[in-house]
Amino acid sequence: MTIALRGLGVELDGRPVLRGVDLDVPAGSWTAVIGPNGAGKSTLLLALLGLRPGRGAVTIGGRDPRALRPRERARLVAYTPQRPQLPDGMTVFDYTLLGRASYIPYLGRESARDRAVAADVLDRLRLTEFAARPLGRLSGGERQRAVLARALAQQAPVLILDEPTTALDIGHQQQVMELVDTLRRDDGLTVVTTIHDLTLAGQYADALILLSGGRVAASGRPADVLTREMIAEHFDARVQVAEGPDGRPILAPERPR
Ligand SMILES: Nc1ncnc2c1ncn2[C@@H]1O[C@H](COP(=O)(O)OP(=O)(O)OP(=O)(O)O)[C@@H](O)[C@H]1O
């Protein structure tokens, strides 16, 4: 499902946070939104969901998400926020089932299929052993995977993830990114994610969009965006950029001498 933004502008508290942002995400591709703290990345994702009013046009599969009812939106787009509020007393399984809410009739109960989908997602995220555990008794990384489980249970064709790997160790980072990529390839999901780990972004995304000061500073293939000069200019960081085995860039921080 294609996603398009044209001339997006968002103001918060009377201050421009995004200005003139254009974005095209082809169906079945993965775009990573990168940029320094405060650049507007999370705001961009909320605008894609139709949850941040602003100027310009937003379409997902040709439809304006701002015009959708919550149930319709939930079937079209699954979203994980950067800092989700979790009901600490709820079990991981019941929380994952919340992802099925848009399929459950009003005043109805979840079906056997809803429970099967939730169980399958927990299995794929290696969370089955935590299914009966309340969310308040999970580690930070386990909580983050539970949030992803709820989103994947929605089985929406578009997945929008705000910093999905921040609390994860390197093994779980790889596992989550691989799972998302498998879903993209096998089920044709369209993925947009913010991510601070630039090497990880470059390894998985088809395209990067670099936001800086609310504007698009660069966009394109990872090797074209993740250059030493771009990182210095927009992140004020010194890095070495090496070419990985598949031609994708690998960044290593370099201490100033
Ligand atoms: N609800 C809000 N009201 C007012 N200003 C906001 C609000 N949310 C974000 N901002 C401001 O908008 C700018 C962009 O914020 P945003 O969260 O989109 O940045 P980000 O690129 O996701 O940052 P980070 O990497 O730190 O998560 C920041 O200057 C932030 O202070």
The ligand as a MOL file (V3000), in Angstrom:
LIG
                    3D

  0  0  0     0  0            999 V3000
M  V30 BEGIN CTAB
M  V30 COUNTS 31 33 0 0 0
M  V30 BEGIN ATOM
M  V30 1 N 2.8580 18.0960 21.8000 0
M  V30 2 C 3.8310 18.9710 21.5380 0
M  V30 3 N 3.6680 20.2770 21.7920 0
M  V30 4 C 4.6350 21.1840 21.4990 0
M  V30 5 N 5.8110 20.8650 20.9260 0
M  V30 6 C 6.0280 19.5820 20.6550 0
M  V30 7 C 5.0700 18.5620 20.9520 0
M  V30 8 N 5.5760 17.3690 20.5490 0
M  V30 9 C 6.7990 17.6290 20.0610 0
M  V30 10 N 7.0830 18.9500 20.1150 0
M  V30 11 C 8.3090 19.6000 19.6310 0
M  V30 12 O 8.4000 19.3560 18.2380 0
M  V30 13 C 9.7420 19.0960 17.8530 0
M  V30 14 C 9.7990 17.7360 17.1530 0
M  V30 15 O 9.4690 16.7230 18.0970 0
M  V30 16 P 9.4710 15.1900 17.6810 0
M  V30 17 O 9.0500 14.4070 18.8750 0
M  V30 18 O 8.7000 15.0190 16.4280 0
M  V30 19 O 11.0310 14.9840 17.3810 0
M  V30 20 P 11.8550 13.6400 17.1120 0
M  V30 21 O 12.6600 13.8830 15.8770 0
M  V30 22 O 10.9620 12.4640 17.1150 0
M  V30 23 O 12.8220 13.6410 18.3790 0
M  V30 24 P 13.5310 12.4620 19.2370 0
M  V30 25 O 14.6230 11.9040 18.3690 0
M  V30 26 O 14.1070 13.2260 20.3850 0
M  V30 27 O 12.4900 11.4730 19.6390 0
M  V30 28 C 10.5710 19.1690 19.1150 0
M  V30 29 O 11.1850 20.4390 19.1620 0
M  V30 30 C 9.5610 19.0100 20.2380 0
M  V30 31 O 9.9800 19.7230 21.3750 0
M  V30 END ATOM
M  V30 BEGIN BOND
M  V30 1 1 1 2
M  V30 2 1 2 3
M  V30 3 2 2 7
M  V30 4 2 3 4
M  V30 5 1 4 5
M  V30 6 2 5 6
M  V30 7 1 6 7
M  V30 8 1 6 10
M  V30 9 1 7 8
M  V30 10 2 8 9
M  V30 11 1 9 10
M  V30 12 1 10 11
M  V30 13 1 11 12
M  V30 14 1 11 30
M  V30 15 1 12 13
M  V30 16 1 13 14
M  V30 17 1 13 28
M  V30 18 1 14 15
M  V30 19 1 15 16
M  V30 20 2 16 17
M  V30 21 1 16 18
M  V30 22 1 16 19
M  V30 23 1 19 20
M  V30 24 2 20 21
M  V30 25 1 20 22
M  V30 26 1 20 23
M  V30 27 1 23 24
M  V30 28 2 24 25
M  V30 29 1 24 26
M  V30 30 1 24 27
M  V30 31 1 28 29
M  V30 32 1 28 30
M  V30 33 1 30 31
M  V30 END BOND
M  V30 END CTAB
M  END
